[in-house]
Amino acid sequence: MIQRRTLLKSGAAAAALGAPGLSALAQQTVTLKFHTFMAPQSNVWINMHKAWMSKVEAESGGRIKFEAYPAMQLGGTPVQLYDQAKDGVVDIVWTLPGNTAGRFPRIEVFELPFMMSNAEATSKAYWEYVQTMAPDEFKDVQVIALHVHGPGVIHTTEKPVKTTGDMKGLKMRAPTRQVTKLMGILGATPVGMPLPGIPDALSKGTINGCVIPWEVVPSVKVQELTKYHAEFDPAGGALYTTTFVMAMNKAKYNSLPPDLKKVIDNNSGLATSGWLGKVQQAGDAAGRQAAVGHGNVIFTVGPAEAQEFRRKARPIEAEWVEDMNKRGFDGRKLLDTARALIEKNTKTTKS
């Protein structure tokens, strides 16, 4: 009994003196600013970002809180988001590495034509690939998740695309360096711009179309601004996908008390990456329905027709491998590893 009283007294004294690591740390609350370019009505914002933040808040017992800013509400441009997290302007961002062409070259392997299977499996492969083949690709930040969207779709204003020949002369918006090359090699004039620029460019005729997945369509009103859509039969492969990163400022992450750091860790990594990919692709059905409801024409490129797209796109892959070799990486090994990881995860993931 004497020993217990002594322990209680010493504990109380330590608390009174503000001893580190005890009740003060245990009760510490943190507010994190989350910033992205996605629209507040988008599937990505509602079903992915807000859902992730809610889960983190709940698992922290309310000790992690978020200030959530969609649509670049804290200022800057989508291109600057990664550096906003790196420099501590904000705490967490979700963005396209491809917004800064060539800055993250090794992960572009997932954006090469006809690489992806389904978004969940490919997202898991992307996470594993970065851990093993490119661990320093995002060295300036604490990476929370890495994922891709569902199969890319071609959307055009005046002319349907059924074959590679139909791409000739079209001014097409593309999201990343590799997809820009794909548009060019298929005969279109590629126009690079962040996603929020699409509606204005379509309405003014600056572009004749864009390539985005179905789930993004409603958030940028593409079903209203285009008439034709070309999707690819899964049996023939997906035309392309885009990589995303959810990243946290490193100093902010390191400043968290251990238990809150663990909450972030529990909502990071392979499973979170796969979940984000799965939820994003799940939004494709509603996006496609928006186009159907608008009376637009949807054409499905069958496996046979897809072969011509594949054949024309092949040089992009060889060019990427050569580019990696020039940068001092083993391009063929990177490509083969990415393919093997996609295949492995596709076998273990239900599409």
N, C-alpha and C positions, 0 to 999 in steps of 0.2 A: 504493500500500500504506500509506504514511504517513497519507494522507487518510482511508483506511478505518479505521485504528487510532484516529485522533483521533475519528471519528464514533462508534465503538464505545465509547470511553472516555467521551465526553460523554453518550452514551445511558445508560451504566451509572451515571454520576454523577447524572443527572437522576432515574433510578429510585430510587437510594439516597436522594436528597433528597425523594422523594415528589412529584415534579413531577406536576401535574394532567394528566389526559387520557391517561396512558400505562397501564402495566400494572395499576395499582390499579383504575382505572375498568373496564378490560377484563375484570377478574375479579370485579367486583362482583356479588353475588347479592342477589336481592330476594324476600321472601316477601309475598304478597298474600292478604288475607282476602276470600273470596267469600261473600256472604250472600244468601239468598233464602228465600221461604216454601214453595217446592215440597217435596213429600215425597221422602225419599231413594229410594223405590221407583218414583218417577214417570218416565215417558218423558222429560219435560223435563229432569229432573236427570241421568239416566243418559246419554241419547243426545245431549243438547244441551250442558248446562253442563259435565259432566265431560269430554265429548269436546272441547269448546272449550279447557278448561284443560289437558288432556293435549297438545293440539296446540301451545299456547303454550309449555308446559314443554319439549317436544321441540325446537321451533324456536329456543328460547333456549339450547339446549345444557345445560339443567338449571339455568340461572342465574336463571330466574323459577320460583318454587315457589308453590304455592297451599295455603292452609289453607281447606278447603271446608266450608261450614256450611249444609246444607239446613234446612228446617222451622223457621226462626227460632231456630236453636240459640244465636245470640249475644244473644238477647233482643230486646225490643221487639215491635211488631206489624207486619204487612205494610204497613200504611198509612205507617209510619215509614221504610221501606227507602230511598226516594229521599233523604231527608234524612240518613240514616246515611252514604250515599256523599258527599253534599254537604259534610257536616260532618267527614268523616274518621273517623267511628266505625268504619267498615269501609272497605275499598279498592274493592271492586267489588260491585255489586248487580244483580239481575235482578228487575224488578217491573212492575206495571201502573201507568202514569201515571193511569189512571182510578180508582185507589184514593183519590186526592185529587180529588174531583169539582170540575171547573171550573178547576183549577190550570194545566192544559196544554190550553187550549181549542181551539187550531188543529188539533191532531192528532186531535181527536174526529171529524173528517170521515171517518176510516177506520172508525169505529164506527157510522156511520149505517146504517140498514137497507138491505140489498141493494146495498152498495157493492163488496164484495170479489169477486174472481174466484177464483184459487187463492192459497194462502198465500205461496208463493215470489214470484210476480209482485207481489202486493199489498205484500209486505214491501219489495221493491226500490222500489216506487212510494213507499212511506212514507219510506224513506231519502231518496230524491231530493226529495220534497216538503219535508221538514224543511230540507234544505240550501238550497233555493231560496225557499221561502215562509215558513219559520218558523225561521230559523237561531238565534234567541235563545230558542226554546222551552225548551231544556234548557241554558241558558247557565251554570248553576251547577256543571255536571259535565263530564267528558270522555265524550262519547257513544261507545260501542263499537259498538252495533248497535241497530237498530229493526226490529221485525217484528210479524207478526200470526199468529194460529192459524188452523186450518182452519175450515170452515163451522160455525156455531153450530147446536146441536141442542137441542130441547125435551125434557126428561125429567120425567115426572110419576108420582106414587105410585098414585093411585086411578082416574084418568080419562084416557083417551087424547085427544090433541089431533089433530084432522083438519082442522078449520076454525077461523077466527078466533073463531067463537061458542063453541068449546070452551074458550077461554082465560078466559071470564068467571068471576069469583069465585075463581080459583086464586091462592094466595099463592106467588109465584114469585121465587126469588133471581135477581138480575141483577148482572153484574160492574162495570158502569160507568154513568155518568150517562145516556148516550144509550140504552143497552140497557134501563136502568130505565124511561126514558120509553116505549120500545117496548112493554115489558110492560104499562104502564099504558094506553096507547092501544089495545092489543089486548083490554083488558077485565080483565086480571089485576090483582091487588094486588101491586105490586113491593116486594121486600124486598132492600135492599142489604146485602151482607156479603162479606168476603174469602173466597176459596176454602176455606181450612181449616175454616171454620164450617159448611160444607154438610152433612157427615154428621150432626152433632149436631142441626141444625135439621130435617133430613128425618126422623130417627128419633123426634124429639119431636113432629113434626107442626106445628112452627113455620112451616114452608113445605110446600106441596103439590108442589113441583117446582123445577127450576132450568134455566137455559140455560148449557150448557158444550159445548165440542167433544168429539167421541168420545174423543180421545186422553187427556183428563183423567179420564174416567169411572172407570177402575180405581183411580187414586191416591186418590180420595175415596169409593170403594165405592158409586158411584151405581147400578151394575148390581144391587147387592144391596138398595138402599134405595128403588128405584123399579121400576115394572112396565112402563111405557109410554115409548116414545121416538118423537119426530116429527122426521125428517130431511127436508131439502128436495132435490128433484131438481135437480142442477146446471143443467139446462136452464132452470129457473125462477129461478136465482140463489140466493145464500147469504143466509140470514136476517140474519146479522150476523157480525162478528168483533170481536176485542179487540186493542188495541195493547199492545206490551211495549217496555221499554227496558232495555238492558244498559249500565250507566254506571259510570264510574270516578271516584274522587276526583281533582279537578283538580291539587291540589298533589302528590299521590302520582305522578300521571302525569308532571308536569313535573319531578319529582325523579329520574326514571329516566335512566340514561346513554343517549346517543343510539342505541346499537345495540339496547338492550332496548326503548326507545320504538318503534323501528322494528318489532320483533316484535309489539308490541301493535297498531301501525298496520296491519301486514299481516294481522291477524286482526280488523280492524274494518271498518266501511263497508258499501258496497253488496253485495258478494259474501257477506260474513258474515251480513248481514241476510237476504238471500235464502236462504242455507243454513239458518239457524235456522227460517225459515218453512217451508221444504221438509221438514226433519226433523220439525218438530212435526206438520204435516199427515200425514206418513207414519205417524205413530202412531195415526191415526184407525182404521185397519183392525183393529188389536189391541183397541182400546177397544170398537169395535162388536161384535167377536167375543165379548168378555166379556159383553155384554148378551144376545147370541144363546145363548151357553152357559148362561146363567142362566135361559133359557126365557122371556125378556121379549118383549113385542110391539113390533115396529118398524113404524111407518107412514111411508110416503114421501109427502110433500106434492108433488103434481105441479105442472107449470108453470101450469095453469089455476087450481088452488086457490091457488097462490102469488100470483096477481094480486090476490086479495082482501087478503092480508097486505100486499102492496105499497101498495094503495090506502089502506088504513087507516094505514099508516106514513108516508105522504107528508108530513103536517103537521110531522113531526119534523125533516125536512130544511129546510123553510121556516123553522121556528123557530130552527134552528141558524144559518142564514144571517143571520137578523135579529139574533141574539145576537152574531155576529161583527161585524156592522155597528155595533152599539152599543158594542162594545169598540174600535172604531177601525180594524177590518180590513175588507177587501172580501170579504164572505162568499161572494158568488157566484163571484168569481175563485178563492178558495180551493177551493170545491167543484168547479168546472170543471177546475182544475189537477189536483186529486187524481184525478178521473175519467179525465182524459187520460193521466196517468202510469200508472194501473192498466191502461188499455187498451193503451198502448204496451208495457208490460212483459209483459202477458198474451200479446201477439203474439210476443214473443221468448223466452218461457219455456214449456217443455213442462210441461203440467200432470201 
